[in-house]
Amino acid sequence: MAEIGEKPPSTVEVWDELPNLHHSRQPAHVEETTRDDHPRNGAILLDVGAKCDAEGFQRTIRLAKDGHTVLVPQPSDDAQDPLNWPNSKKQCMLITLAVAAFMADFQATSGVPCLIPQAAEWHITPNQVNYSGNLNIIMAGIGGILGIPALYFWGRAPVAFWSILISTFLQIGCARAQSFDTFYALRALVGLTCQPALTAGLAFIQDMFFFHEHARKIGVWAAIFLFAPYFGPLFGNFIVAQTGSWRIVQ
C-alpha cells in the first residue's frame, strides 16, 4: 500500500467472471500506467490502455479529444458510422434538423395574423377560420405519435425527408386554396405530415453524437424550435401588414 503523499501508479484490473460468487477471484490482466501531470485538485486521471475482452481479443477504449472522457457509445472503424462523420457534417445536420423542427411549429402559429383577411375573403367569422388552426395543432400531435414507429420501420432519413417534402407541397396548396373547406382539409394534412421531422431530431442526435455531447446538442436543437411559436405571429403580422395578402404567409 502506498504511503500518503506518494504518487502510486494507476492500476486497471480486469477480473475473470466465475459462476460461483463464493470462489476467490484472480486478476486475468493488469494494465498499469503512471502520470506525472496530476491535476491541481489532486485527482488522478487514468490512462485507459489496451485490455482483453471475454474472448481474449485485444481492444482499445477510445477517448475524446480531452484525453480522459470515454466515448459512449464506442465508435466503430466504419467511416460511414454517423459517430465518425466530420464535425462540420454533424453541425450541418444539427442545424438542418433544428430548422425542420422550427418550421413544424412556425406554420402552426403563422396563420394567426391571417384570420381577419381570410374571414373577409370567405365571408365567415374569424372564429370559424380559426377552426383550421385548431385542427392543425391536433393533427400535429397525432403526426408526432405516428412518426415514432415510422422512424424505426423506415429509418430516420426517409421519414424526415418525405415528411418535409410532402408538408411543403401541402403548404403550397394552402396558399392557393380558393375555399375554406379546401384550406381546412389541407391545414389538417400539413399538421399531420410536418411533425415526424421534429420527432426525428432526437434520434438523429443520438446517432451522430456521443453521450457527453447530448446535452449541449439537444439544447441547441430545442432552443431553435422553441422560438417558433413566437416568431410565427411576429413575422406573419409584418408580412400581412406590408403585402395585404395572407397567401404569402401560408
Secondary structure, 3 states (H helix, E strand, C coil): CCCCCCCCCEEEEEECCCCCCCCCCCEEEEEEECCCCCCCCCCCCCCCCEEECCCCCEEECCECCCCCCECCCCCCCCCCCHHHCCHHHHHHHHHHHHHHHHHHHHHHHCCHHHHHHHHHHHCCCHHHHHHHHHHHHHHHHHHHHHHHHHHHHHCHHHHHHHHHHHHHHHHHHHHCCCCHHHHHHHHHHHHHHHHHHHHHHHHHHHHHCCHHHHHHHHHHHHHHHHCHHHHHHHHHHHHHHHHCCCCCCC
